[in-house]
């Protein structure tokens, strides 16, 4: 074989090598306007932009997290918003999973990537609504969260614990998704809009640009009430504070507001490849600091808090990454 032919053969063989296939990852999250949507779409954007086409995260921002968990366990999607509270219900076949026969078995097929603060439960109303406390919700149109969602359960429970009011009897619990509810509040179709989100939230920043708003809170004399305490002393829950002035001069609160805060996370089905999860984890945490410089709410997402309130075992790809960077992993997560 001549030298020219040999070179041509080598070149042809090189050209014939197929390009590395793109790994497509299906992610389901909550709708626009929610804190999980902001965090998870940012995660997807960083991975898509920084892996040179090796991984493409495809985001679906519809549906409820309770359903997404089942779909991830069944292998229909890959990534979902993990909630310690929802996972607890799933493992115990309670609440929204009471009629799902194999809920505990499905829960065993879920894994965690990292936890992040969903933020504090903002309970907003317009300053001119005449509503200054939860006691004023009688007969009002209130958005607690999407139907069957964990947020709706927590917020509806809080209203009942503080006031005794029940949704559908004492006030109207408007049934909308996150995005539609945010728009409805901006359009004046809701009197109270509740949303667990990191502050300052873009949704409320936009509202406060043109309207004066007030945030409702938990009365101090109710904090130790057993019914109220059960809502924050739970998996993924705690008490938090929404400071006065968070949303500028159009926030009319003259003191800080005591609210419930929650921790959630990104979870995965155990079918997702180890190397894919490892690459996504490394890519996200390597680039998040640069992304957060111009995004104040993103600064609340910290790697050192990745295991906070986690009650699901970590995905092997996540374990590989955390060990690589020298983090000590709690035994219960392995």
LUMBA-911347 format. One line per 4 residues: number of its first residue (from 0); their letters; for each residue x, y, z of C-alpha. Coordinates in nm, 4 decimals. Example, Ala and Ser with C-alpha at 12.3 -4.5 7.8 and 13.67 -1.06 7.14 Angstrom:
0) AS) 1.2300 -0.4500 0.7800  1.3670 -0.1060 0.7140
END
This chain:
0) XXXX) 0.0000 0.0000 0.0000  0.1401 0.3385 -0.1001  0.1906 0.6105 0.1579  -0.0856 0.8227 -0.0040
4) XXXX) -0.3338 0.5369 0.0094  -0.2453 0.4616 0.3710  -0.2976 0.8240 0.4713  -0.6302 0.8313 0.2862
8) XXXX) -0.7436 0.5146 0.4615  -0.6586 0.6569 0.8032  -0.8361 0.9827 0.7199  -1.1445 0.7985 0.5995
12) XXXX) -1.1539 0.5896 0.9147  -1.1278 0.9050 1.1246  -1.4115 1.0759 0.9388  -1.6254 0.7654 0.9700
16) XXXX) -1.6119 0.7743 1.3518  -1.9573 0.8787 1.4768  -1.9816 1.1898 1.6909  -2.0561 1.1299 2.0568
20) XXXX) -2.4318 1.1008 2.0972  -2.6109 1.3684 2.2952  -2.7680 1.2446 2.6175  -3.1218 1.3821 2.6408
24) XXXX) -3.2469 1.4337 2.9951  -3.6159 1.4948 3.0670  -3.6745 1.7357 3.3546  -4.0152 1.8232 3.4999
28) XXXX) -4.0551 2.1220 3.7288  -4.3209 2.3584 3.8547  -4.4611 2.6383 3.6417  -4.3064 2.9792 3.5700
32) XXXX) -4.3155 3.2131 3.8675  -4.2227 2.9425 4.1185  -3.8868 2.9169 4.2943  -3.8238 2.5564 4.1806
36) XXXX) -3.8815 2.6650 3.8217  -3.6182 2.9378 3.8529  -3.3593 2.7091 4.0110  -3.4217 2.4070 3.7896
40) XXXX) -3.4350 2.5977 3.4613  -3.1095 2.7667 3.5620  -2.9627 2.4210 3.6294  -3.0770 2.3081 3.2837
44) XXXX) -2.9419 2.6202 3.1140  -2.5981 2.5841 3.2731  -2.5756 2.2152 3.1795  -2.6947 2.2783 2.8240
48) XXXX) -2.4532 2.5652 2.7686  -2.1450 2.4215 2.9359  -2.1359 2.0550 2.8264  -2.0678 2.1254 2.4571
52) XXXX) -2.3719 1.9335 2.3399  -2.2937 1.6210 2.5405  -2.6063 1.6635 2.7531  -2.9313 1.8397 2.6728
56) XXXX) -3.1810 1.8895 2.9537  -3.5330 1.9283 2.8173  -3.7599 2.1140 3.0589  -4.1320 2.0560 3.1039
60) XXXX) -4.2828 2.3175 3.3353  -4.6331 2.1781 3.3740  -4.8030 1.9519 3.6240  -4.7557 1.8962 3.9973
64) XXXX) -4.4463 1.7761 4.1817  -4.6475 1.4935 4.3368  -4.7122 1.3488 3.9900  -4.3568 1.4179 3.8712
68) XXXX) -4.2192 1.1994 4.1515  -4.4265 0.9042 4.0304  -4.3200 0.9626 3.6702  -3.9523 0.9723 3.7680
72) XXXX) -3.9878 0.6477 3.9619  -4.1527 0.4901 3.6574  -3.8727 0.6066 3.4272  -4.1021 0.8346 3.2252
76) XXXX) -3.8937 1.1408 3.3170  -3.5419 1.1739 3.4564  -3.5258 1.4775 3.6872  -3.7945 1.6293 3.9091
80) XXXX) -3.8432 1.8629 4.2021  -3.7830 1.6587 4.5158  -3.9738 1.7537 4.8306  -3.8888 1.5955 5.1691
84) XXXX) -4.2508 1.6372 5.2778  -4.3931 1.4819 4.9618  -4.1370 1.1999 4.9759  -4.2391 1.1297 5.3339
88) XXXX) -4.6022 1.0973 5.2242  -4.4967 0.8729 4.9360  -4.2960 0.6384 5.1597  -4.5840 0.6145 5.4068
92) XXXX) -4.8609 0.5992 5.1436  -5.0379 0.8978 5.2967  -5.2098 1.2201 5.1850  -5.2005 1.2515 4.8046
96) XXXX) -5.0507 0.8996 4.7774  -5.3062 0.7249 4.9982  -5.4715 0.5639 4.6953  -5.1482 0.4810 4.5087
100) XXXX) -5.1091 0.1126 4.5892  -4.7349 0.0876 4.5173  -4.6317 0.4334 4.6407  -4.3693 0.3028 4.8892
104) XXXX) -4.2126 0.0826 4.6198  -4.2006 0.3761 4.3775  -4.0361 0.5929 4.6441  -3.7490 0.3437 4.6606
108) XXXX) -3.6691 0.4180 4.2957  -3.5984 0.7868 4.3592  -3.2603 0.9446 4.4304  -3.1395 1.2912 4.5289
112) XXXX) -2.8957 1.5302 4.3610  -2.8957 1.8288 4.5952  -3.1230 2.0321 4.8197  -3.1982 2.3998 4.7830
116) XXXX) -3.4206 2.6470 4.9689  -3.7523 2.6899 4.7964  -3.7634 3.0125 4.9944  -4.0198 3.1597 5.2281
120) XXXX) -4.3924 3.1388 5.1777  -4.4884 3.4827 5.0489  -4.8531 3.5604 5.1290  -4.9169 3.8768 4.9312
124) XXXX) -5.2050 4.1179 4.8938  -5.2351 4.4675 4.7560  -5.2022 4.7419 5.0156  -5.5423 4.8848 4.9258
128) XXXX) -5.7257 4.5499 4.9570  -5.8205 4.6068 5.3200  -5.6511 4.2772 5.4116  -5.3899 4.3129 5.6854
132) XXXX) -5.3902 3.9652 5.8421  -5.4992 3.6091 5.7731  -5.8159 3.6798 5.9714  -5.9250 3.9059 5.6854
136) XXXX) -5.9411 3.6223 5.4289  -6.3094 3.5535 5.4981  -6.4964 3.5608 5.1671  -6.1842 3.6434 4.9635
140) XXXX) -6.0331 3.4914 4.6495  -5.7092 3.3243 4.7571  -5.4451 3.1298 4.5665  -5.2840 2.8742 4.7995
144) XXXX) -5.1005 2.6808 4.5287  -5.1899 2.4416 4.2454  -5.4560 2.1765 4.3180  -5.3183 1.8671 4.4972
148) XXXX) -4.9766 2.0299 4.5438  -4.7744 2.0321 4.8658  -4.7824 2.4138 4.8812  -5.1618 2.4107 4.8758
152) XXXX) -5.1669 2.1604 5.1587  -4.9259 2.3675 5.3705  -5.0864 2.7063 5.3051  -5.4422 2.5789 5.3412
156) XXXX) -5.3379 2.4129 5.6643  -5.1814 2.7354 5.7904  -5.4924 2.9424 5.7190  -5.7055 2.6869 5.9041
160) XXXX) -5.4612 2.6591 6.1957  -5.4449 3.0363 6.2463  -5.8047 3.1361 6.1693  -6.0204 2.8239 6.1655
164) XXXX) -6.1262 2.9089 5.8089  -6.1690 2.6288 5.5583  -6.1159 2.6549 5.1845  -6.4382 2.6391 4.9866
168) XXXX) -6.6465 2.7288 5.2897  -6.5014 3.0472 5.4371  -6.2979 3.1665 5.1391  -6.2504 3.0723 4.7742
172) XXXX) -5.9344 2.8720 4.7018  -5.8720 2.9586 4.3369  -5.7491 2.6614 4.1337  -5.4703 2.7659 3.8962
176) XXXX) -5.1149 2.6697 3.8064  -4.8187 2.8799 3.9236  -4.7810 3.0830 3.6058  -5.1511 3.1530 3.5608
180) XXXX) -5.1872 3.2500 3.9272  -4.9009 3.4996 3.9086  -5.0649 3.6619 3.6075  -5.4064 3.6603 3.7749
184) XXXX) -5.2637 3.8410 4.0780  -5.0984 4.1025 3.8579  -5.4300 4.1488 3.6761  -5.6185 4.2022 4.0027
188) XXXX) -5.8191 3.8798 3.9813  -5.6858 3.7455 4.3127  -5.7053 3.9173 4.6495  -5.4305 3.7077 4.8078
192) XXXX) -5.1524 3.5271 4.6219  -4.9262 3.2772 4.7993  -4.5984 3.1500 4.6595  -4.3005 2.9787 4.8284
196) XXXX) -4.0018 3.1455 4.6643  -3.6587 3.2865 4.7381  -3.6564 3.6576 4.8137  -3.6322 3.8878 4.6341
200) XXXX) -3.8549 3.7017 4.3897  -3.8812 3.8355 4.0320  -4.2587 3.7814 4.0453  -4.3084 4.0129 4.3426
204) XXXX) -4.0425 4.2557 4.2247  -4.2446 4.3063 3.9092  -4.5669 4.3633 4.1027  -4.3988 4.6073 4.3428
208) XXXX) -4.2758 4.8222 4.0554  -4.6236 4.9661 4.0059  -4.8365 4.8667 4.3075  -4.8049 4.8860 4.6835
212) XXXX) -4.8115 4.5384 4.8374  -4.8366 4.3887 5.1827  -4.7138 4.0487 5.3000  -4.9128 3.8580 5.5602
216) XXXX) -4.7471 3.6554 5.8320  -4.8016 3.4172 6.1212  -4.9078 3.5953 6.4428  -4.6433 3.5541 6.7124
220) XXXX) -4.9014 3.4250 6.9597  -4.9771 3.1365 6.7229  -4.6215 3.0112 6.6674  -4.6383 2.7455 6.9385
224) XXXX) -4.9920 2.6365 6.8571  -4.9625 2.2596 6.7871  -5.1519 2.2920 6.4577  -4.9264 2.5731 6.3373
228) XXXX) -4.6086 2.4083 6.4638  -4.6906 2.0882 6.2766  -4.6694 2.2834 5.9497  -4.3127 2.4046 5.9983
232) XXXX) -4.1718 2.1364 6.2292  -4.1814 1.8731 5.9530  -3.9584 1.7253 5.6812  -3.8366 2.0158 5.4689
236) XXXX) -3.9943 2.2833 5.6888  -3.8853 2.5590 5.9271  -3.9760 2.9087 6.0374  -3.8419 3.1955 5.8307
240) XXXX) -3.8521 3.5727 5.8083  -3.9451 3.8006 5.5205  -3.7733 4.1302 5.6095  -3.9460 4.4625 5.5690
244) XXXX) -3.8156 4.6524 5.2687  -3.7301 4.3376 5.0735  -3.9324 4.4699 4.7809  -3.8483 4.8366 4.8180
248) XXXX) -4.0620 5.1373 4.8989  -4.3827 4.9783 4.7682  -4.3722 4.7057 5.0340  -4.5841 4.8616 5.3093
252) XXXX) -4.4921 4.6262 5.5960  -4.3407 4.8292 5.8802  -4.1848 4.5216 6.0435  -4.0451 4.1829 5.9438
256) XXXX) -4.2985 3.9096 5.8715  -4.2760 3.5616 6.0254  -4.3526 3.2917 5.7715  -4.2912 2.9265 5.6905
260) XXXX) -3.9910 2.8378 5.4781  -3.9195 2.5152 5.2955  -3.6340 2.3166 5.1505  -3.6754 2.1078 4.8368
264) XXXX) -3.4244 1.9778 4.5835  -3.3563 1.8198 4.2487  -3.4206 1.4467 4.2396  -3.3732 1.1764 3.9781
268) XXXX) -3.5055 0.8347 3.8965  -3.2572 0.5593 3.9771  -3.2521 0.4713 3.6048  -3.0510 0.7828 3.5102
272) XXXX) -2.6905 0.6995 3.4176  -2.4225 0.7628 3.6793  -2.1874 0.9441 3.4412  -2.4670 1.1726 3.3186
276) XXXX) -2.5615 1.2794 3.6718  -2.1947 1.3233 3.7648  -2.1320 1.5481 3.4645  -2.4422 1.7576 3.5334
280) XXXX) -2.3469 1.8001 3.8990  -1.9904 1.9022 3.8239  -2.0989 2.1406 3.5504  -2.3635 2.3102 3.7639
284) XXXX) -2.1557 2.3615 4.0769  -1.8503 2.4714 3.8805  -2.0447 2.7480 3.7067  -2.3043 2.8621 3.9599
288) XXXX) -2.0885 3.1337 4.1199  -2.0439 3.3122 3.7886  -2.4159 3.2899 3.7173  -2.5167 3.4234 4.0600
292) XXXX) -2.3251 3.7515 4.0262  -2.6142 3.9108 3.8419  -2.8888 3.6994 3.9982  -2.9448 3.7805 4.3696
296) XXXX) -3.1871 3.4953 4.4456  -2.9399 3.2372 4.3086  -2.6937 3.3210 4.5869  -2.9176 3.1270 4.8263
300) XXXX) -2.8218 2.8041 4.6452  -2.5091 2.6761 4.8203  -2.3211 2.3502 4.7768  -2.2508 2.3240 5.1495
304) XXXX) -2.6278 2.2972 5.2054  -2.6746 2.0241 4.9435  -2.7788 1.7612 5.2002  -3.0112 1.9816 5.4087
308) XXXX) -3.3281 1.7945 5.5116  -3.2616 1.5217 5.2519  -3.4561 1.2031 5.3286  -3.3762 1.0148 5.0076
312) XXXX) -3.0546 0.8377 4.9140  -2.8207 1.0245 4.6800  -2.7832 0.9195 4.3180  -2.4489 0.7387 4.2567
316) XXXX) -2.3480 1.0158 4.0151  -2.4024 1.2752 4.2868  -2.2084 1.0629 4.5364  -1.9157 1.0470 4.2936
320) XXXX) -1.9108 1.4251 4.2566  -1.9394 1.5053 4.6290  -1.6599 1.2627 4.7134  -1.4435 1.4140 4.4410
324) XXXX) -1.4729 1.7606 4.5975  -1.4124 1.6250 4.9480  -1.7581 1.6631 5.1002  -1.8551 1.4336 5.3869
328) XXXX) -2.1762 1.2533 5.2961  -2.4143 1.1486 5.5772  -2.4342 0.7703 5.6008  -2.8137 0.7730 5.5665
332) XX) -2.7824 0.9214 5.2162  -2.5567 0.6437 5.0824
END
